[in-house]
Amino acid sequence: MSNIVTVQEAVTAFAEWLEPTDAELDAIEQEMPAILAGVDLLDAQIITLDRTPSELDQQRIRRARRRLLTARRELANHTVDGMLPGVGA
């Protein structure tokens, strides 16, 4: 019979290494509008999975898609502006 040994010490010994850095958290914070817009689009699409989309459903999907594209554009422009000083998109 073999003994079952916990590996908690091995897992928790590197817990600090697994935490996101401040730079990673800042990047997530900057991307949050695009992430939330993507979630809104998915929500609008999920609503229509089990039925034929009505005009209101189609309008909701179009609006969510436009919000997502706008958020991605703003993120891309912000990234370009932040990485290349003096260069605009």
N, CA, C and O atoms as a Tinker XYZ file with bonds, in Angstrom:
   356  protein
     1  N      0.832000   -1.165000    0.000000    73     2
     2  CA     0.000000    0.000000    0.000000    64     1     3
     3  C      0.888000    1.243000    0.000000    63     2     4     5
     4  O      1.816000    1.353000    0.801000    81     3
     5  N      0.592000    2.183000   -0.913000    73     3     6
     6  CA     1.410000    3.392000   -0.990000    64     5     7
     7  C      0.720000    4.526000   -0.240000    63     6     8     9
     8  O     -0.506000    4.640000   -0.220000    81     7
     9  N      1.532000    5.333000    0.359000    73     7    10
    10  CA     1.009000    6.456000    1.127000    64     9    11
    11  C      0.672000    7.621000    0.204000    63    10    12    13
    12  O      1.367000    7.874000   -0.780000    81    11
    13  N     -0.390000    8.315000    0.536000    73    11    14
    14  CA    -0.760000    9.521000   -0.199000    64    13    15
    15  C     -0.172000   10.703000    0.551000    63    14    16    17
    16  O     -0.447000   10.904000    1.734000    81    15
    17  N      0.631000   11.476000   -0.145000    73    15    18
    18  CA     1.318000   12.600000    0.480000    64    17    19
    19  C      0.796000   13.888000   -0.149000    63    18    20    21
    20  O      0.621000   13.970000   -1.364000    81    19
    21  N      0.552000   14.875000    0.675000    73    19    22
    22  CA     0.108000   16.162000    0.136000    64    21    23
    23  C      1.304000   16.928000   -0.390000    63    22    24    25
    24  O      2.425000   16.783000    0.099000    81    23
    25  N      1.050000   17.722000   -1.367000    73    23    26
    26  CA     2.109000   18.527000   -1.963000    64    25    27
    27  C      1.869000   20.010000   -1.706000    63    26    28    29
    28  O      2.269000   20.861000   -2.500000    81    27
    29  N      1.219000   20.306000   -0.599000    73    27    30
    30  CA     0.887000   21.689000   -0.302000    64    29    31
    31  C      2.126000   22.553000   -0.179000    63    30    32    33
    32  O      2.135000   23.691000   -0.648000    81    31
    33  N      3.171000   22.033000    0.444000    73    31    34
    34  CA     4.384000   22.831000    0.588000    64    33    35
    35  C      4.968000   23.167000   -0.763000    63    34    36    37
    36  O      5.415000   24.295000   -0.971000    81    35
    37  N      4.980000   22.231000   -1.683000    73    35    38
    38  CA     5.522000   22.491000   -3.012000    64    37    39
    39  C      4.656000   23.485000   -3.772000    63    38    40    41
    40  O      5.177000   24.308000   -4.524000    81    39
    41  N      3.353000   23.420000   -3.587000    73    39    42
    42  CA     2.450000   24.329000   -4.301000    64    41    43
    43  C      2.504000   25.723000   -3.704000    63    42    44    45
    44  O      2.612000   26.708000   -4.435000    81    43
    45  N      2.430000   25.818000   -2.395000    73    43    46
    46  CA     2.406000   27.139000   -1.769000    64    45    47
    47  C      3.786000   27.771000   -1.699000    63    46    48    49
    48  O      3.890000   28.971000   -1.441000    81    47
    49  N      4.823000   27.023000   -1.915000    73    47    50
    50  CA     6.159000   27.607000   -1.889000    64    49    51
    51  C      6.348000   28.588000   -3.040000    63    50    52    53
    52  O      7.141000   29.523000   -2.932000    81    51
    53  N      5.630000   28.386000   -4.138000    73    51    54
    54  CA     5.776000   29.246000   -5.300000    64    53    55
    55  C      4.551000   30.131000   -5.515000    63    54    56    57
    56  O      4.357000   30.649000   -6.614000    81    55
    57  N      3.732000   30.312000   -4.501000    73    55    58
    58  CA     2.508000   31.091000   -4.649000    64    57    59
    59  C      2.802000   32.532000   -5.061000    63    58    60    61
    60  O      2.055000   33.105000   -5.854000    81    59
    61  N      3.866000   33.120000   -4.544000    73    59    62
    62  CA     4.203000   34.497000   -4.914000    64    61    63
    63  C      4.558000   34.602000   -6.387000    63    62    64    65
    64  O      4.332000   35.642000   -7.005000    81    63
    65  N      5.100000   33.560000   -6.946000    73    63    66
    66  CA     5.491000   33.575000   -8.355000    64    65    67
    67  C      4.272000   33.470000   -9.264000    63    66    68    69
    68  O      4.313000   33.886000  -10.422000    81    67
    69  N      3.192000   32.914000   -8.734000    73    67    70
    70  CA     2.002000   32.707000   -9.545000    64    69    71
    71  C      1.070000   33.910000   -9.554000    63    70    72    73
    72  O      0.157000   33.970000  -10.378000    81    71
    73  N      1.273000   34.847000   -8.678000    73    71    74
    74  CA     0.416000   36.024000   -8.621000    64    73    75
    75  C      0.743000   36.948000   -9.792000    63    74    76    77
    76  O      1.900000   37.037000  -10.205000    81    75
    77  N     -0.271000   37.640000  -10.332000    73    75    78
    78  CA     0.011000   38.580000  -11.415000    64    77    79
    79  C      0.794000   39.782000  -10.898000    63    78    80    81
    80  O      0.620000   40.224000   -9.762000    81    79
    81  N      1.645000   40.286000  -11.750000    73    79    82
    82  CA     2.436000   41.457000  -11.383000    64    81    83
    83  C      1.575000   42.708000  -11.500000    63    82    84    85
    84  O      0.469000   42.664000  -12.039000    81    83
    85  N      2.085000   43.808000  -10.996000    73    83    86
    86  CA     1.356000   45.073000  -11.109000    64    85    87
    87  C      1.177000   45.470000  -12.565000    63    86    88    89
    88  O      0.134000   46.009000  -12.936000    81    87
    89  N      2.178000   45.211000  -13.391000    73    87    90
    90  CA     2.074000   45.538000  -14.814000    64    89    91
    91  C      0.980000   44.711000  -15.484000    63    90    92    93
    92  O      0.233000   45.225000  -16.316000    81    91
    93  N      0.884000   43.441000  -15.127000    73    91    94
    94  CA    -0.164000   42.584000  -15.696000    64    93    95
    95  C     -1.547000   43.037000  -15.243000    63    94    96    97
    96  O     -2.489000   43.042000  -16.036000    81    95
    97  N     -1.674000   43.415000  -13.986000    73    95    98
    98  CA    -2.955000   43.915000  -13.490000    64    97    99
    99  C     -3.341000   45.221000  -14.182000    63    98   100   101
   100  O     -4.515000   45.439000  -14.481000    81    99
   101  N     -2.364000   46.088000  -14.438000    73    99   102
   102  CA    -2.636000   47.330000  -15.157000    64   101   103
   103  C     -3.082000   47.047000  -16.586000    63   102   104   105
   104  O     -3.981000   47.712000  -17.101000    81   103
   105  N     -2.458000   46.065000  -17.227000    73   103   106
   106  CA    -2.844000   45.698000  -18.589000    64   105   107
   107  C     -4.272000   45.156000  -18.617000    63   106   108   109
   108  O     -5.037000   45.471000  -19.529000    81   107
   109  N     -4.629000   44.355000  -17.638000    73   107   110
   110  CA    -5.995000   43.829000  -17.553000    64   109   111
   111  C     -6.975000   44.975000  -17.340000    63   110   112   113
   112  O     -8.053000   44.994000  -17.935000    81   111
   113  N     -6.606000   45.923000  -16.496000    73   111   114
   114  CA    -7.471000   47.073000  -16.235000    64   113   115
   115  C     -7.696000   47.893000  -17.511000    63   114   116   117
   116  O     -8.804000   48.370000  -17.755000    81   115
   117  N     -6.657000   48.056000  -18.314000    73   115   118
   118  CA    -6.798000   48.787000  -19.572000    64   117   119
   119  C     -7.665000   48.035000  -20.568000    63   118   120   121
   120  O     -8.386000   48.655000  -21.349000    81   119
   121  N     -7.607000   46.714000  -20.552000    73   119   122
   122  CA    -8.383000   45.902000  -21.483000    64   121   123
   123  C     -9.805000   45.636000  -21.007000    63   122   124   125
   124  O    -10.605000   45.069000  -21.751000    81   123
   125  N    -10.133000   46.032000  -19.785000    73   123   126
   126  CA   -11.433000   45.711000  -19.213000    64   125   127
   127  C    -12.625000   46.212000  -20.041000    63   126   128   129
   128  O    -13.600000   45.471000  -20.165000    81   127
   129  N    -12.607000   47.424000  -20.614000    73   127   130
   130  CA   -13.752000   47.828000  -21.447000    64   129   131
   131  C    -13.980000   46.879000  -22.630000    63   130   132   133
   132  O    -15.126000   46.580000  -22.965000    81   131
   133  N    -12.918000   46.410000  -23.256000    73   131   134
   134  CA   -13.058000   45.472000  -24.373000    64   133   135
   135  C    -13.546000   44.112000  -23.878000    63   134   136   137
   136  O    -14.342000   43.456000  -24.550000    81   135
   137  N    -13.081000   43.696000  -22.730000    73   135   138
   138  CA   -13.518000   42.416000  -22.166000    64   137   139
   139  C    -15.009000   42.467000  -21.846000    63   138   140   141
   140  O    -15.749000   41.540000  -22.177000    81   139
   141  N    -15.446000   43.536000  -21.210000    73   139   142
   142  CA   -16.856000   43.670000  -20.844000    64   141   143
   143  C    -17.746000   43.797000  -22.086000    63   142   144   145
   144  O    -18.857000   43.267000  -22.111000    81   143
   145  N    -17.261000   44.493000  -23.106000    73   143   146
   146  CA   -18.026000   44.603000  -24.345000    64   145   147
   147  C    -18.142000   43.232000  -25.016000    63   146   148   149
   148  O    -19.178000   42.918000  -25.602000    81   147
   149  N    -17.103000   42.425000  -24.936000    73   147   150
   150  CA   -17.160000   41.067000  -25.476000    64   149   151
   151  C    -18.157000   40.200000  -24.722000    63   150   152   153
   152  O    -18.860000   39.386000  -25.320000    81   151
   153  N    -18.214000   40.379000  -23.418000    73   151   154
   154  CA   -19.182000   39.635000  -22.603000    64   153   155
   155  C    -20.608000   40.054000  -22.977000    63   154   156   157
   156  O    -21.500000   39.212000  -23.073000    81   155
   157  N    -20.816000   41.357000  -23.185000    73   155   158
   158  CA   -22.144000   41.833000  -23.590000    64   157   159
   159  C    -22.561000   41.243000  -24.931000    63   158   160   161
   160  O    -23.720000   40.870000  -25.116000    81   159
   161  N    -21.619000   41.159000  -25.866000    73   159   162
   162  CA   -21.926000   40.560000  -27.166000    64   161   163
   163  C    -22.285000   39.088000  -27.009000    63   162   164   165
   164  O    -23.253000   38.613000  -27.603000    81   163
   165  N    -21.516000   38.377000  -26.219000    73   163   166
   166  CA   -21.830000   36.967000  -25.978000    64   165   167
   167  C    -23.197000   36.798000  -25.322000    63   166   168   169
   168  O    -23.947000   35.889000  -25.676000    81   167
   169  N    -23.519000   37.658000  -24.377000    73   167   170
   170  CA   -24.829000   37.592000  -23.732000    64   169   171
   171  C    -25.944000   37.790000  -24.752000    63   170   172   173
   172  O    -26.944000   37.072000  -24.742000    81   171
   173  N    -25.763000   38.770000  -25.630000    73   171   174
   174  CA   -26.784000   39.029000  -26.647000    64   173   175
   175  C    -26.918000   37.843000  -27.602000    63   174   176   177
   176  O    -28.024000   37.521000  -28.037000    81   175
   177  N    -25.817000   37.201000  -27.926000    73   175   178
   178  CA   -25.862000   36.051000  -28.828000    64   177   179
   179  C    -26.453000   34.827000  -28.130000    63   178   180   181
   180  O    -27.191000   34.061000  -28.749000    81   179
   181  N    -26.142000   34.639000  -26.870000    73   179   182
   182  CA   -26.658000   33.489000  -26.123000    64   181   183
   183  C    -28.176000   33.553000  -26.003000    63   182   184   185
   184  O    -28.855000   32.527000  -26.056000    81   183
   185  N    -28.700000   34.756000  -25.843000    73   183   186
   186  CA   -30.151000   34.919000  -25.726000    64   185   187
   187  C    -30.864000   34.336000  -26.944000    63   186   188   189
   188  O    -31.969000   33.807000  -26.822000    81   187
   189  N    -30.242000   34.429000  -28.110000    73   187   190
   190  CA   -30.904000   34.007000  -29.350000    64   189   191
   191  C    -30.610000   32.569000  -29.743000    63   190   192   193
   192  O    -31.021000   32.137000  -30.819000    81   191
   193  N    -29.916000   31.821000  -28.908000    73   191   194
   194  CA   -29.547000   30.454000  -29.288000    64   193   195
   195  C    -30.742000   29.529000  -29.454000    63   194   196   197
   196  O    -30.745000   28.687000  -30.352000    81   195
   197  N    -31.739000   29.665000  -28.623000    73   195   198
   198  CA   -32.844000   28.719000  -28.654000    64   197   199
   199  C    -34.105000   29.264000  -29.316000    63   198   200   201
   200  O    -35.181000   28.681000  -29.185000    81   199
   201  N    -33.973000   30.360000  -30.014000    73   199   202
   202  CA   -35.132000   30.925000  -30.710000    64   201   203
   203  C    -34.680000   31.716000  -31.928000    63   202   204   205
   204  O    -33.501000   32.035000  -32.082000    81   203
   205  N    -35.622000   32.019000  -32.771000    73   203   206
   206  CA   -35.327000   32.866000  -33.925000    64   205   207
   207  C    -35.179000   34.301000  -33.430000    63   206   208   209
   208  O    -36.061000   34.814000  -32.740000    81   207
   209  N    -34.069000   34.950000  -33.777000    73   207   210
   210  CA   -33.851000   36.316000  -33.279000    64   209   211
   211  C    -34.923000   37.278000  -33.799000    63   210   212   213
   212  O    -35.233000   37.305000  -34.991000    81   211
   213  N    -35.468000   38.051000  -32.892000    73   211   214
   214  CA   -36.425000   39.085000  -33.270000    64   213   215
   215  C    -35.644000   40.313000  -33.735000    63   214   216   217
   216  O    -34.415000   40.339000  -33.678000    81   215
   217  N    -36.364000   41.313000  -34.188000    73   215   218
   218  CA   -35.714000   42.559000  -34.599000    64   217   219
   219  C    -34.991000   43.192000  -33.413000    63   218   220   221
   220  O    -33.902000   43.745000  -33.571000    81   219
   221  N    -35.586000   43.111000  -32.241000    73   219   222
   222  CA   -34.954000   43.653000  -31.041000    64   221   223
   223  C    -33.666000   42.892000  -30.709000    63   222   224   225
   224  O    -32.667000   43.499000  -30.323000    81   223
   225  N    -33.690000   41.570000  -30.860000    73   223   226
   226  CA   -32.489000   40.766000  -30.618000    64   225   227
   227  C    -31.378000   41.138000  -31.599000    63   226   228   229
   228  O    -30.220000   41.284000  -31.210000    81   227
   229  N    -31.738000   41.290000  -32.858000    73   227   230
   230  CA   -30.748000   41.657000  -33.869000    64   229   231
   231  C    -30.157000   43.035000  -33.581000    63   230   232   233
   232  O    -28.956000   43.253000  -33.744000    81   231
   233  N    -31.006000   43.953000  -33.156000    73   231   234
   234  CA   -30.539000   45.293000  -32.805000    64   233   235
   235  C    -29.603000   45.234000  -31.598000    63   234   236   237
   236  O    -28.585000   45.925000  -31.572000    81   235
   237  N    -29.935000   44.426000  -30.612000    73   235   238
   238  CA   -29.094000   44.263000  -29.422000    64   237   239
   239  C    -27.717000   43.705000  -29.812000    63   238   240   241
   240  O    -26.695000   44.157000  -29.295000    81   239
   241  N    -27.694000   42.732000  -30.717000    73   239   242
   242  CA   -26.428000   42.148000  -31.169000    64   241   243
   243  C    -25.611000   43.179000  -31.940000    63   242   244   245
   244  O    -24.402000   43.286000  -31.739000    81   243
   245  N    -26.261000   43.939000  -32.821000    73   243   246
   246  CA   -25.536000   44.970000  -33.577000    64   245   247
   247  C    -24.927000   46.022000  -32.657000    63   246   248   249
   248  O    -23.780000   46.429000  -32.843000    81   247
   249  N    -25.701000   46.461000  -31.660000    73   247   250
   250  CA   -25.181000   47.448000  -30.711000    64   249   251
   251  C    -24.004000   46.893000  -29.914000    63   250   252   253
   252  O    -23.002000   47.577000  -29.707000    81   251
   253  N    -24.137000   45.659000  -29.476000    73   251   254
   254  CA   -23.051000   45.039000  -28.707000    64   253   255
   255  C    -21.810000   44.877000  -29.572000    63   254   256   257
   256  O    -20.694000   45.084000  -29.097000    81   255
   257  N    -21.990000   44.511000  -30.828000    73   255   258
   258  CA   -20.855000   44.363000  -31.739000    64   257   259
   259  C    -20.173000   45.705000  -31.969000    63   258   260   261
   260  O    -18.944000   45.784000  -31.994000    81   259
   261  N    -20.967000   46.760000  -32.136000    73   259   262
   262  CA   -20.383000   48.098000  -32.324000    64   261   263
   263  C    -19.620000   48.543000  -31.079000    63   262   264   265
   264  O    -18.539000   49.123000  -31.182000    81   263
   265  N    -20.194000   48.266000  -29.886000    73   263   266
   266  CA   -19.487000   48.621000  -28.649000    64   265   267
   267  C    -18.162000   47.867000  -28.536000    63   266   268   269
   268  O    -17.158000   48.432000  -28.101000    81   267
   269  N    -18.159000   46.603000  -28.924000    73   267   270
   270  CA   -16.932000   45.813000  -28.869000    64   269   271
   271  C    -15.892000   46.360000  -29.842000    63   270   272   273
   272  O    -14.721000   46.499000  -29.490000    81   271
   273  N    -16.314000   46.667000  -31.052000    73   271   274
   274  CA   -15.372000   47.210000  -32.029000    64   273   275
   275  C    -14.821000   48.560000  -31.578000    63   274   276   277
   276  O    -13.638000   48.843000  -31.764000    81   275
   277  N    -15.670000   49.389000  -30.990000    73   275   278
   278  CA   -15.212000   50.683000  -30.481000    64   277   279
   279  C    -14.213000   50.493000  -29.342000    63   278   280   281
   280  O    -13.187000   51.173000  -29.296000    81   279
   281  N    -14.501000   49.586000  -28.439000    73   279   282
   282  CA   -13.586000   49.334000  -27.316000    64   281   283
   283  C    -12.254000   48.793000  -27.813000    63   282   284   285
   284  O    -11.199000   49.186000  -27.314000    81   283
   285  N    -12.293000   47.894000  -28.791000    73   283   286
   286  CA   -11.036000   47.365000  -29.351000    64   285   287
   287  C    -10.249000   48.452000  -30.060000    63   286   288   289
   288  O     -9.026000   48.509000  -29.941000    81   287
   289  N    -10.949000   49.330000  -30.808000    73   287   290
   290  CA   -10.263000   50.414000  -31.506000    64   289   291
   291  C     -9.594000   51.343000  -30.504000    63   290   292   293
   292  O     -8.435000   51.718000  -30.677000    81   291
   293  N    -10.326000   51.713000  -29.457000    73   291   294
   294  CA    -9.753000   52.602000  -28.442000    64   293   295
   295  C     -8.567000   51.951000  -27.745000    63   294   296   297
   296  O     -7.577000   52.619000  -27.444000    81   295
   297  N     -8.663000   50.655000  -27.488000    73   295   298
   298  CA    -7.548000   49.946000  -26.865000    64   297   299
   299  C     -6.336000   49.927000  -27.788000    63   298   300   301
   300  O     -5.208000   50.149000  -27.347000    81   299
   301  N     -6.570000   49.663000  -29.059000    73   299   302
   302  CA    -5.457000   49.637000  -30.024000    64   301   303
   303  C     -4.829000   51.019000  -30.159000    63   302   304   305
   304  O     -3.605000   51.140000  -30.203000    81   303
   305  N     -5.649000   52.053000  -30.224000    73   303   306
   306  CA    -5.111000   53.411000  -30.329000    64   305   307
   307  C     -4.362000   53.796000  -29.062000    63   306   308   309
   308  O     -3.314000   54.438000  -29.136000    81   307
   309  N     -4.877000   53.419000  -27.916000    73   307   310
   310  CA    -4.210000   53.713000  -26.653000    64   309   311
   311  C     -2.878000   52.971000  -26.565000    63   310   312   313
   312  O     -1.891000   53.528000  -26.085000    81   311
   313  N     -2.843000   51.729000  -27.022000    73   311   314
   314  CA    -1.622000   50.933000  -26.995000    64   313   315
   315  C     -0.576000   51.536000  -27.915000    63   314   316   317
   316  O      0.594000   51.637000  -27.546000    81   315
   317  N     -0.988000   51.937000  -29.111000    73   315   318
   318  CA    -0.053000   52.546000  -30.061000    64   317   319
   319  C      0.461000   53.862000  -29.508000    63   318   320   321
   320  O      1.659000   54.139000  -29.579000    81   319
   321  N     -0.431000   54.679000  -28.958000    73   319   322
   322  CA    -0.006000   55.964000  -28.405000    64   321   323
   323  C      0.939000   55.772000  -27.226000    63   322   324   325
   324  O      1.891000   56.536000  -27.063000    81   323
   325  N      0.685000   54.761000  -26.407000    73   323   326
   326  CA     1.515000   54.533000  -25.243000    64   325   327
   327  C      2.871000   53.942000  -25.582000    63   326   328   329
   328  O      3.850000   54.193000  -24.879000    81   327
   329  N      2.939000   53.152000  -26.664000    73   327   330
   330  CA     4.186000   52.471000  -26.997000    64   329   331
   331  C      5.071000   53.311000  -27.910000    63   330   332   333
   332  O      6.297000   53.236000  -27.824000    81   331
   333  N      4.464000   54.109000  -28.782000    73   331   334
   334  CA     5.235000   54.890000  -29.736000    64   333   335
   335  C      4.918000   56.367000  -29.550000    63   334   336   337
   336  O      3.965000   56.869000  -30.147000    81   335
   337  N      5.693000   57.069000  -28.739000    73   335   338
   338  CA     5.395000   58.474000  -28.489000    64   337   339
   339  C      5.456000   59.282000  -29.780000    63   338   340   341
   340  O      6.373000   59.117000  -30.584000    81   339
   341  N      4.484000   60.145000  -29.966000    73   339   342
   342  CA     4.459000   61.006000  -31.136000    64   341   343
   343  C      3.803000   60.404000  -32.346000    63   342   344   345
   344  O      3.631000   61.099000  -33.347000    81   343
   345  N      3.425000   59.131000  -32.302000    73   343   346
   346  CA     2.805000   58.476000  -33.439000    64   345   347
   347  C      1.344000   58.217000  -33.088000    63   346   348   349
   348  O      1.052000   57.553000  -32.094000    81   347
   349  N      0.432000   58.734000  -33.891000    73   347   350
   350  CA    -1.000000   58.528000  -33.651000    64   349   351
   351  C     -1.553000   57.531000  -34.626000    63   350   352   353
   352  O     -0.997000   57.329000  -35.706000    81   351
   353  N     -2.652000   56.902000  -34.251000    73   351   354
   354  CA    -3.280000   55.938000  -35.148000    64   353   355
   355  C     -4.394000   56.572000  -35.922000    63   354   356
   356  O     -5.040000   55.907000  -36.732000    81   355
